[in-house]
């Protein structure tokens, strides 16, 4: 940690790590919606709350910042899970053939 502070690399490391954390969440959203649907939103809420708590109780600035980024990426994922379902409905992403979707019920009711 002293090396990072001495050479002013802490901000750069936080920036790179933020980029990687956010990038990691993109495929997580796609896979979570594919296999679990929108009912997994509470898991991301739990991860976000735990990340916030961890960020608040950690004294290390690097770990605290990365937990903060992780937690708010988890909160953002909740929104993205529901938007991913809309993208699947539009045909932009593949449907999971083993699942039923809310709009499948709507189609059956109108027929």
Buried (B, 14 or more C-beta within 10 A) or exposed (E): EEEBEEEEEBEEEBEEBBEEBBEEBEEBBBEBBBEBBBEBBEBBBEBBEBBBEBBEEBEEEBEBBBBBBBBBBBBBBBEBBEEBBEBBBEEEBEEBEEEEBEEEEEEEEEE
